[in-house]
Amino acid sequence: MRVDFSTGEHVSTWKLCPLSLSKIRVLFRLLASEMKHEVEWTKALKVLGVKSVGSVQIHLCEDLEMRAIQKQYRKLDRTTDVLSFPSLEIPDIQNQFKVLDRADRSWGSLVLSHPTIARGAARGRRKVELEYVDVLIHGFLHLLGFDHVIGKGVTASDAKRMKSLQAKLFKKAQKIL
């Protein structure tokens, strides 16, 4: 799976991130491999009208940019560690995907706030690198249609399933990274 990277206006380099770009690529290959056995993966591909998806985009930013993005898209005036923008939510995506090469078909975009992730690591008393791994897994699950916020069609069982799968993937990721 191809991973495309970008940085926000106030982030000059990916060097803020304690995970190397190659480790992030390895993580996403692991996620793609592990998720192929999950019903949500199959459902997502069916919605997208394709047999495979080849990429994901990751944007690293500071809290100020994240807060603005969250305010614009979620109507929440605060920062967060990750926002997910799934291709599944794009109107008429099925027809758009049909004309794209596999490598150009994207699961969507993840926006990461480095300062928020670093604070989360400190709160959880773990290395920032591990917090990034957990946040990337969490965001990727959202790209596939998982949710943990109960309401609007999301049950407690759905939230529990996402949390359980995230923990399982995190354990596997720790072994290879």
Secondary structure, 3 states (H helix, E strand, C coil): CEEEEEECCCCCCHHHCCCCHHHHHHHHHHHHHHHCCCHHHHHHHHHHCCCCCCEEEEEEECHHHHHHHHHHHHCCCCCCCEEEEEHHHCCCHHHHHHCCCHHHCEEEEEEEEHHHHHHHHHHHCCCHHHHHHHHHHHHHHHHCCCCCCCECCECHHHHHHHHHHHHHHHHHHHHHC
